[in-house]
Amino acid sequence: MDSGNYAQSWDEAATVMKTMVAKEQWQQILQTSRAPLGTLVSRRLTSAEYKEDLPGAPRGQYVVLQYVSSFEHKNSVIETATPTLDKDGRWRVSVYFVK
């Protein structure tokens, strides 16, 4: 996502995310929320929390990661990325948003 390749980020996302959000919709969400921020300047992990239940998601293994990030056009934002353990045994992002 940092390079702006939003389609590829969907291709590499967790199965659970792909079933809830179409590829075109994902690209539009990121184009609206992420692209205006500009280039990433810095990112610092502030918390990591393991969960087995998330609202609106099936039971599974998740890690909610929160970062304080700085971008070219906005000094301080909170990024949340939540990888989940996919059926093939690989961790893939199932949720991502910026505040």
Secondary structure, DSSP 4 states (H G I P E B T S, - for coil): -TTS-HHHHHHTS-HHHHHHS-HHHHHHHHHHHTGGG-SEEEEEEEEEEEES--TTS-S--EEEEEEEEEETTEEEEEEEEEEEE-TTS-EEEEEEEE-
